[in-house]
Structure formats: structure tokens, C-alpha cells
Amino acid sequence: MSCGEENIVNIIEADRGGERLDAFAAAGLGLSRNAVQRMIESGDITLNGRQAKPSARVKAGDVIEAAPVPPAVTEIVPQNIPLDIVYQDSSIAVINKPVGMVVHPAAGNPDGTLVNAVMYHIGDLSGIGGELRPGIVHRIDKMTSGLLVIAKDDAAHAALSEQLKTHAVCRIYYALCTGNLREDCGTVDMPIARSRSDRKRMAVDSSGREAVTHWQVMERFMDYTLLRVRLETGRTHQIRVHMAYIKHPLVGDDVYGAGRNSFGFEGQALHAGELSLIHPATGEHMTFYAPLPRVFRQALEKLGSVRMPEIP
């Protein structure tokens, strides 16, 4: 077994076979098996250039590629960072994340994250996500604003994770994309995996994980379209990748689109405005809302919108 680096990606060539991929990669990378399993499931570790299951058996000559591993963070320091808490009780908290805030510590963002703020303002959180992601059930991109739910105990975390798997959680986004879509509504059902040419990007790939995005036109402008988007699955960068795939990348997206825009968006024009779930303790069906950020509303006003999304 040999390890090396090529374009900052760790390469391991198997000199033996029969072992599970997660166990083999954990030994080769010097990581815990749980950490490796998360990387395999997210597409950060591939087998012969394709996404595989942690239980896949490695054969002699196979090539395992792993994205760079963030440096370990030994302690998360609670920080008094302003936090928009939409709702909280003894089991969950719903947060309206601003544009520019990273959800949890990682390479390049050791602090100043949503987790640091949550640790200060809320404190007691589920430990299922590990030391770096306490209470984090799902994520949204740094440059995407909007709602996400935090679990305060392990039972709530497990229940919400199961709801995400069974699509019981409903996540609605508002997106401003380039160009005009011909249909009034549609679905993009294309698998997504880590890009084979750029490990920092995701891409539509037949070897990837199932990804389903439902969209509905809210309003058309000359060169833009306002969409209401519902996620059926929750892959990394899913909406951004799918909209770029159908040739309508999001305004301001500098990874999957042109990036440049005259509306003042710091990142992609994407806002998680609605979140529905079943309360893990009471069984009550709950829906939460977050109004469009000011820059988003100003962009729609500039375009002459007459159907501004009415979010309570």
C-alpha cells in the first residue's frame, strides 16, 4: 500500500484485496473509520474514480482517492455572534443563517461559524454529529441564507435524520436563475458526485448518489427567472449543480455559473425560506419561515417583480 499526493488529493493504491473500503482507507489515511465512512458517503473518497459504498471490497490494484482532510479541531469555543433564532424548545432550534456564515468548523474556518454561535446562545446540543458538528442535522452552503434545524439531544437528532432520509422534512428554497425556463414547473432527477476534474466541485455523474430537485416558476423577467425549489434529496450543492446542468445557473454563483451580477449578491441567489418537519418529541407538524434577505428583495424590485414571495 502506498500513499502520495496528486493535485492535493490523497492517492492510495491497494496492494492487497478482500478488505472493506472504509477499513482499508482508514488504515491508509490514519483516520477513524467513522470519519472515513462520512467521507465515502459525501464523495470525498472514491474507488477507481467512482463513488462506492463503505462496505465495497477492495481488490489489488484498486486506486482510492481522498480529498484533503481538514486539520483536527480539539475544541469549539462558544462565541457571542449574532444569531437569528426563529424557534426553539427543549428538543430543537431553528436558525435563520445569514449569507457568509459557515455552518461548522473546517479547514480555513476554525471559528466564527454557526456552531460557535449556537454553542454560545443555546449550549446543550446533540452529540451525534461529533465534536465539530454538535446538533447539526443538515447543512446549507456558506453563501446561501436561510433555515436549518438544530437538534438539542440525541433522540431529536436521530428522529430528524430519519425524517430527512424518508423525505418527511420539506425544504423550500427561493432561487433567482439566469435565462428563462420554458416550462412552468419541472424536476431534475440526476445523480450527483464529487467532480472528477475538480474535487472542490460537485457534478452530475451516473456513478453518484440519487439527487432529485423539483422547481416551479414564480415569476419570469427578461433574462432571469424566480423559482420556488423543493429538495427531495439533500446532496452537496444540489440546487446549484442541477440548475447549472439544465443551463440555468443561479445568479451570483461563481462555482457553477458566471458569478458576476449587477444585483449586489455576495454569493448565489439562493435562500432557504421554508422548512417543515414533524417535531421529534411531540409529533406535531411544524412549518417555519424566513423572509428573503434585503439584497434578494432589492434584486427582485430592480427587476420589476410583481409577485414578490410572501413569506410570513
C-alpha positions in Angstrom: 0.0 0.0 0.0 1.4 3.4 -1.0 0.3 6.9 -0.3 1.0 10.1 -2.2 -0.4 13.4 -3.4 -1.6 14.5 -6.8 -3.4 17.8 -7.2 -3.7 17.9 -3.3 -5.8 14.7 -3.5 -4.5 11.7 -1.4 -3.9 8.6 -3.5 -3.8 5.1 -2.1 -3.1 2.1 -4.4 -4.1 -1.2 -3.0 -1.5 -3.9 -2.8 -3.9 -6.5 -1.5 -7.6 -7.3 -1.7 -10.6 -8.5 0.3 -10.8 -5.7 2.9 -13.7 -3.3 3.2 -13.2 0.1 1.6 -13.8 2.0 4.8 -11.4 -0.1 6.8 -8.7 0.0 4.1 -8.9 3.7 3.7 -9.0 4.4 7.4 -5.7 2.5 7.8 -4.1 4.2 4.8 -5.2 7.7 5.8 -4.7 7.4 9.5 -8.3 8.4 10.2 -11.1 6.9 12.2 -13.5 4.5 10.5 -16.4 6.8 11.2 -14.6 9.8 9.6 -13.8 7.7 6.6 -17.4 6.5 6.2 -18.6 10.1 6.2 -16.1 11.0 3.5 -17.1 8.0 1.4 -20.8 8.9 1.7 -20.1 12.5 0.8 -18.0 11.5 -2.2 -14.7 12.8 -0.7 -13.3 9.3 -1.0 -13.7 7.4 -4.3 -12.8 3.9 -5.5 -11.3 3.9 -9.0 -12.7 7.3 -9.7 -16.3 6.4 -8.7 -18.4 6.7 -5.6 -18.7 3.4 -3.7 -20.3 2.1 -0.6 -18.2 1.9 2.6 -18.8 -1.9 2.5 -17.3 -2.3 -1.0 -14.5 -4.8 -1.2 -11.1 -3.5 -2.3 -9.1 -5.5 -4.9 -5.4 -5.5 -5.5 -4.6 -2.6 -7.9 -7.6 -0.5 -7.0 -7.0 3.2 -6.6 -8.6 5.0 -3.7 -8.6 8.9 -3.9 -9.4 11.0 -0.9 -9.9 14.8 -0.7 -7.7 16.6 1.8 -8.6 16.0 5.4 -9.2 19.2 7.4 -6.9 19.7 10.4 -8.4 18.4 13.7 -10.1 21.0 15.9 -9.8 20.0 19.5 -12.3 22.4 21.0 -15.1 24.5 19.8 -15.2 27.8 21.6 -18.6 29.4 22.1 -18.7 32.9 20.5 -21.1 35.7 21.0 -22.0 36.0 17.3 -25.5 37.4 16.5 -27.9 34.6 15.7 -31.4 34.7 14.3 -33.2 32.0 16.3 -36.6 31.5 14.6 -37.8 28.9 17.1 -36.5 26.8 20.0 -37.7 24.5 22.7 -36.1 21.7 24.7 -35.6 19.5 21.7 -34.9 21.6 18.6 -33.9 25.1 17.5 -34.5 26.5 14.0 -31.9 29.1 12.8 -32.1 31.6 10.0 -28.5 31.5 8.8 -27.1 34.7 7.1 -25.1 34.7 3.9 -21.4 34.3 4.5 -21.6 32.1 7.7 -20.1 28.6 7.6 -22.2 26.0 9.4 -19.4 24.2 11.3 -15.6 24.5 11.7 -13.5 23.1 8.9 -10.2 23.9 7.1 -10.0 27.6 6.7 -12.9 28.3 9.1 -11.8 27.2 12.6 -14.2 29.6 14.3 -16.8 32.2 13.6 -19.2 29.5 12.4 -22.9 28.8 13.1 -21.8 26.1 15.6 -19.7 28.6 17.5 -22.7 30.9 17.8 -25.1 28.1 18.7 -22.7 26.9 21.4 -22.9 30.4 23.0 -26.6 31.1 22.6 -28.1 27.7 23.0 -25.5 25.5 24.7 -26.9 22.0 25.1 -26.7 20.1 21.8 -26.9 16.6 20.4 -23.5 14.8 20.2 -24.3 12.6 17.3 -22.7 15.0 14.8 -19.3 14.7 16.6 -17.1 17.3 18.2 -17.1 19.6 15.1 -20.8 19.3 14.3 -22.8 19.2 17.6 -26.5 19.4 16.9 -26.0 19.7 13.1 -28.7 17.6 11.3 -28.3 19.1 7.9 -26.3 22.0 6.3 -26.7 24.8 3.8 -23.8 26.4 1.9 -21.8 29.3 3.3 -23.1 31.7 0.7 -26.7 30.5 0.9 -29.0 32.1 3.5 -32.0 30.6 5.3 -33.4 27.9 7.7 -31.8 24.9 9.2 -32.8 22.8 12.3 -30.5 22.1 15.2 -31.0 19.0 17.5 -30.6 19.6 21.2 -30.4 15.9 22.2 -29.5 12.6 20.5 -33.1 11.4 20.3 -34.2 14.5 18.4 -31.1 14.2 16.2 -31.9 10.6 15.3 -35.5 11.3 14.6 -34.8 14.3 12.4 -32.1 12.4 10.5 -34.7 9.7 9.8 -37.2 12.3 8.6 -34.5 13.6 6.1 -33.9 10.1 4.8 -37.7 9.4 4.3 -38.3 12.9 2.9 -40.6 13.8 5.7 -38.7 17.1 6.1 -39.8 19.6 3.4 -37.2 22.2 2.4 -38.3 25.1 0.2 -35.8 27.4 -1.4 -36.2 30.6 -3.5 -33.7 30.9 -6.3 -33.0 33.5 -9.0 -31.6 31.8 -12.0 -30.3 33.1 -15.3 -32.3 32.8 -18.5 -36.0 31.8 -18.9 -37.3 28.3 -18.4 -39.9 27.2 -20.9 -42.0 25.1 -18.6 -43.8 26.4 -15.6 -42.5 23.5 -13.4 -40.3 20.5 -13.7 -38.0 18.0 -11.9 -34.3 17.4 -12.3 -33.6 13.8 -11.4 -29.8 13.3 -11.9 -27.3 11.7 -9.6 -24.5 13.9 -8.1 -21.0 13.0 -7.2 -17.7 14.8 -6.5 -16.3 16.2 -9.7 -13.6 14.0 -11.2 -11.7 17.0 -12.5 -12.1 19.4 -9.5 -12.5 17.9 -6.1 -13.9 21.2 -4.7 -16.9 20.9 -7.1 -19.8 18.6 -7.4 -21.1 17.3 -10.8 -23.9 15.3 -12.4 -22.4 11.8 -12.6 -24.1 8.5 -13.3 -22.0 6.9 -10.5 -23.2 9.5 -8.0 -25.9 9.4 -5.4 -29.6 10.0 -6.2 -30.5 13.6 -6.3 -34.0 15.0 -7.1 -34.9 18.7 -7.3 -38.4 19.9 -8.0 -38.8 23.5 -9.3 -41.7 25.8 -10.0 -41.6 29.2 -11.8 -42.8 32.0 -9.6 -42.0 34.9 -12.0 -40.2 35.5 -15.3 -38.2 38.5 -16.2 -36.3 39.5 -19.3 -33.2 37.4 -18.7 -33.9 35.8 -15.3 -36.4 33.5 -13.6 -37.5 33.4 -10.0 -38.0 29.8 -8.8 -39.6 28.1 -5.9 -37.5 24.9 -5.4 -38.2 21.8 -3.3 -35.5 19.4 -2.4 -36.4 15.8 -2.3 -32.8 14.8 -1.5 -30.1 16.8 0.0 -26.8 16.4 -1.8 -23.9 18.9 -1.6 -24.6 22.0 -3.8 -27.6 20.1 -5.2 -29.7 23.0 -6.4 -26.7 24.8 -7.8 -25.5 21.8 -9.7 -28.9 20.8 -11.1 -29.7 24.4 -12.3 -26.3 24.7 -14.0 -26.9 21.3 -15.5 -30.1 22.4 -17.2 -28.2 25.6 -18.4 -29.9 28.0 -15.9 -27.2 28.6 -13.2 -28.1 30.7 -10.2 -27.3 34.4 -10.3 -24.1 35.1 -8.4 -22.8 31.5 -8.4 -19.1 31.8 -9.0 -18.6 28.0 -9.0 -21.3 26.7 -11.3 -22.1 29.9 -13.1 -20.6 33.2 -14.2 -20.6 34.6 -10.7 -20.9 38.2 -11.9 -24.1 40.0 -11.2 -25.4 43.6 -11.0 -27.7 43.0 -8.1 -25.2 43.0 -5.2 -25.4 39.3 -4.3 -22.3 38.2 -2.3 -22.9 34.6 -3.3 -25.5 32.7 -5.2 -29.1 34.0 -5.2 -30.5 31.1 -3.1 -32.5 31.3 0.1 -33.9 28.5 2.2 -37.2 30.2 3.0 -39.4 27.4 4.3 -38.8 24.4 6.5 -41.4 21.8 7.5 -40.9 18.9 9.9 -42.5 16.7 12.4 -41.5 17.6 15.9 -39.3 14.7 17.2 -40.8 14.9 20.7 -44.5 15.9 20.2 -45.2 14.6 16.8 -46.6 18.0 15.8 -46.2 19.0 12.1 -44.4 22.4 12.2 -43.6 24.9 9.4 -41.1 27.7 9.8 -40.4 30.7 7.5 -37.5 33.1 6.9 -38.1 36.3 4.8 -36.0 37.0 1.8 -32.7 38.8 2.7 -32.7 42.5 1.8 -30.4 42.1 -1.2 -32.7 39.4 -2.6 -35.8 41.6 -2.3 -33.9 44.6 -3.8 -32.9 42.5 -6.8 -36.5 41.5 -7.4 -37.6 45.1 -7.1 -35.0 46.1 -9.6 -36.3 43.5 -12.0 -39.8 44.9 -11.6 -41.2 42.0 -9.6 -45.0 42.0 -9.2 -45.1 38.6 -7.4 -42.7 39.0 -4.5 -42.7 35.8 -2.4 -44.9 36.4 0.6 -43.2 34.6 3.4 -44.9 35.1 6.8 
